[in-house]
Amino acid sequence: AILVLDAPASRAALQATRVHLSGVVRARDIQPGFRKIVGHQSHRDEALQCADVVAGVVADMLASGNRAWFTLIERRVVGFVEFPPSAEPKKPPRLDC
């Protein structure tokens, strides 16, 4: 899989993110890992902007339990499973890069 990130302001920040994510994939023995991690500026790419919005909506729902925004896109989301379902929403881990 190729992971496309909304490019940070600097090459150093993108490299730090690559190193961090690669370490997480190795530590958790996720197979297959990312074949490539690249940065791309979302303001120049409609598809990346859309993916960024969808990811934000899902992250907000998981962190706060508020499904208001998710209900707007829910019927277009295929294969989304919250497993195991939790009564208490969890905050997503913070990536400090």
Secondary structure, DSSP 8 states (H G I E B T S, - for coil): -EEEEE--SSHHHHHHHHHHHHHHHHHTT-SS--SEEEEE-GGG-HHHHHHHHHHHHHHHHHHH---TTHHHHGGG--S---SS--SS---------
